[in-house]
Amino acid sequence: HVSEATRAAVQGRLDAPAAYEPRLLAPETYALLEAVAGRLFPQPDRPDQPIALAPAVDQRLAQGESDGWRYDALPPDREAYRMGLGGIQEIARALFQADFTALPPEQQDAVLHALAEGHPPGAAWATLDAGRFFEELLAELTENYYAHPLAQEEIGYVGLADLPAWTRIGLNEREEREPE
């Protein structure tokens, strides 16, 4: 029960190609972003085709788009991601003497915990607020994950219906077309 524009957007997310060539991020930086996204949003139920989160970030940054605001403690998004992803590498090297993508999952998680706690090692964090960067990164990846129809289906979300005719809007009321 959606408009054609919404149907096309949803279908585009479902039909997104598995392979993606980064438009802004360097290949190694893009691989790092993919690895970070994979740890923050593990998808064990989709081992062969997880919902790709990094392409939307790269596309948004390449197009110079934003969500219309940012913390004054952070530079513009392109710069924040450049510095922040480089800073994640610095944390990995400081803690484990290896690149993030070469670390086993438990060590990658330790790197991300250090970032989330807000005071990780590395020169990048002297000028970039680690806690705010982590918050922004996590928020964007969360938005991208739950914008995908398969993730919405996981949680029983049917809120994309954008055409009139929603009449049962009270607590625990369902339209006949909604799943139980």
Secondary structure as a PSIPRED ss2 file (coil, helix, strand):
# PSIPRED VFORMAT (PSIPRED V4.0)

   1 H C   1.000  0.000  0.000
   2 V C   1.000  0.000  0.000
   3 S C   1.000  0.000  0.000
   4 E H   0.000  1.000  0.000
   5 A H   0.000  1.000  0.000
   6 T H   0.000  1.000  0.000
   7 R H   0.000  1.000  0.000
   8 A H   0.000  1.000  0.000
   9 A H   0.000  1.000  0.000
  10 V H   0.000  1.000  0.000
  11 Q H   0.000  1.000  0.000
  12 G H   0.000  1.000  0.000
  13 R H   0.000  1.000  0.000
  14 L H   0.000  1.000  0.000
  15 D C   1.000  0.000  0.000
  16 A C   1.000  0.000  0.000
  17 P C   1.000  0.000  0.000
  18 A C   1.000  0.000  0.000
  19 A C   1.000  0.000  0.000
  20 Y C   1.000  0.000  0.000
  21 E C   1.000  0.000  0.000
  22 P C   1.000  0.000  0.000
  23 R C   1.000  0.000  0.000
  24 L C   1.000  0.000  0.000
  25 L C   1.000  0.000  0.000
  26 A C   1.000  0.000  0.000
  27 P H   0.000  1.000  0.000
  28 E H   0.000  1.000  0.000
  29 T H   0.000  1.000  0.000
  30 Y H   0.000  1.000  0.000
  31 A H   0.000  1.000  0.000
  32 L H   0.000  1.000  0.000
  33 L H   0.000  1.000  0.000
  34 E H   0.000  1.000  0.000
  35 A H   0.000  1.000  0.000
  36 V H   0.000  1.000  0.000
  37 A H   0.000  1.000  0.000
  38 G H   0.000  1.000  0.000
  39 R H   0.000  1.000  0.000
  40 L H   0.000  1.000  0.000
  41 F C   1.000  0.000  0.000
  42 P C   1.000  0.000  0.000
  43 Q C   1.000  0.000  0.000
  44 P C   1.000  0.000  0.000
  45 D C   1.000  0.000  0.000
  46 R C   1.000  0.000  0.000
  47 P C   1.000  0.000  0.000
  48 D C   1.000  0.000  0.000
  49 Q C   1.000  0.000  0.000
  50 P C   1.000  0.000  0.000
  51 I C   1.000  0.000  0.000
  52 A C   1.000  0.000  0.000
  53 L C   1.000  0.000  0.000
  54 A H   0.000  1.000  0.000
  55 P H   0.000  1.000  0.000
  56 A H   0.000  1.000  0.000
  57 V H   0.000  1.000  0.000
  58 D H   0.000  1.000  0.000
  59 Q H   0.000  1.000  0.000
  60 R H   0.000  1.000  0.000
  61 L H   0.000  1.000  0.000
  62 A H   0.000  1.000  0.000
  63 Q H   0.000  1.000  0.000
  64 G C   1.000  0.000  0.000
  65 E C   1.000  0.000  0.000
  66 S C   1.000  0.000  0.000
  67 D C   1.000  0.000  0.000
  68 G C   1.000  0.000  0.000
  69 W C   1.000  0.000  0.000
  70 R C   1.000  0.000  0.000
  71 Y C   1.000  0.000  0.000
  72 D C   1.000  0.000  0.000
  73 A C   1.000  0.000  0.000
  74 L C   1.000  0.000  0.000
  75 P C   1.000  0.000  0.000
  76 P C   1.000  0.000  0.000
  77 D H   0.000  1.000  0.000
  78 R H   0.000  1.000  0.000
  79 E H   0.000  1.000  0.000
  80 A H   0.000  1.000  0.000
  81 Y H   0.000  1.000  0.000
  82 R H   0.000  1.000  0.000
  83 M H   0.000  1.000  0.000
  84 G H   0.000  1.000  0.000
  85 L H   0.000  1.000  0.000
  86 G H   0.000  1.000  0.000
  87 G H   0.000  1.000  0.000
  88 I H   0.000  1.000  0.000
  89 Q H   0.000  1.000  0.000
  90 E H   0.000  1.000  0.000
  91 I H   0.000  1.000  0.000
  92 A H   0.000  1.000  0.000
  93 R H   0.000  1.000  0.000
  94 A H   0.000  1.000  0.000
  95 L H   0.000  1.000  0.000
  96 F H   0.000  1.000  0.000
  97 Q C   1.000  0.000  0.000
  98 A C   1.000  0.000  0.000
  99 D C   1.000  0.000  0.000
 100 F H   0.000  1.000  0.000
 101 T H   0.000  1.000  0.000
 102 A H   0.000  1.000  0.000
 103 L C   1.000  0.000  0.000
 104 P C   1.000  0.000  0.000
 105 P H   0.000  1.000  0.000
 106 E H   0.000  1.000  0.000
 107 Q H   0.000  1.000  0.000
 108 Q H   0.000  1.000  0.000
 109 D H   0.000  1.000  0.000
 110 A H   0.000  1.000  0.000
 111 V H   0.000  1.000  0.000
 112 L H   0.000  1.000  0.000
 113 H H   0.000  1.000  0.000
 114 A H   0.000  1.000  0.000
 115 L H   0.000  1.000  0.000
 116 A H   0.000  1.000  0.000
 117 E C   1.000  0.000  0.000
 118 G C   1.000  0.000  0.000
 119 H C   1.000  0.000  0.000
 120 P C   1.000  0.000  0.000
 121 P C   1.000  0.000  0.000
 122 G C   1.000  0.000  0.000
 123 A H   0.000  1.000  0.000
 124 A H   0.000  1.000  0.000
 125 W H   0.000  1.000  0.000
 126 A H   0.000  1.000  0.000
 127 T C   1.000  0.000  0.000
 128 L C   1.000  0.000  0.000
 129 D C   1.000  0.000  0.000
 130 A H   0.000  1.000  0.000
 131 G H   0.000  1.000  0.000
 132 R H   0.000  1.000  0.000
 133 F H   0.000  1.000  0.000
 134 F H   0.000  1.000  0.000
 135 E H   0.000  1.000  0.000
 136 E H   0.000  1.000  0.000
 137 L H   0.000  1.000  0.000
 138 L H   0.000  1.000  0.000
 139 A H   0.000  1.000  0.000
 140 E H   0.000  1.000  0.000
 141 L H   0.000  1.000  0.000
 142 T H   0.000  1.000  0.000
 143 E H   0.000  1.000  0.000
 144 N H   0.000  1.000  0.000
 145 Y H   0.000  1.000  0.000
 146 Y H   0.000  1.000  0.000
 147 A C   1.000  0.000  0.000
 148 H C   1.000  0.000  0.000
 149 P H   0.000  1.000  0.000
 150 L H   0.000  1.000  0.000
 151 A H   0.000  1.000  0.000
 152 Q H   0.000  1.000  0.000
 153 E H   0.000  1.000  0.000
 154 E H   0.000  1.000  0.000
 155 I C   1.000  0.000  0.000
 156 G C   1.000  0.000  0.000
 157 Y C   1.000  0.000  0.000
 158 V C   1.000  0.000  0.000
 159 G C   1.000  0.000  0.000
 160 L C   1.000  0.000  0.000
 161 A C   1.000  0.000  0.000
 162 D C   1.000  0.000  0.000
 163 L C   1.000  0.000  0.000
 164 P C   1.000  0.000  0.000
 165 A C   1.000  0.000  0.000
 166 W C   1.000  0.000  0.000
 167 T C   1.000  0.000  0.000
 168 R C   1.000  0.000  0.000
 169 I C   1.000  0.000  0.000
 170 G C   1.000  0.000  0.000
 171 L C   1.000  0.000  0.000
 172 N C   1.000  0.000  0.000
 173 E C   1.000  0.000  0.000
 174 R C   1.000  0.000  0.000
 175 E C   1.000  0.000  0.000
 176 E C   1.000  0.000  0.000
 177 R C   1.000  0.000  0.000
 178 E C   1.000  0.000  0.000
 179 P C   1.000  0.000  0.000
 180 E C   1.000  0.000  0.000
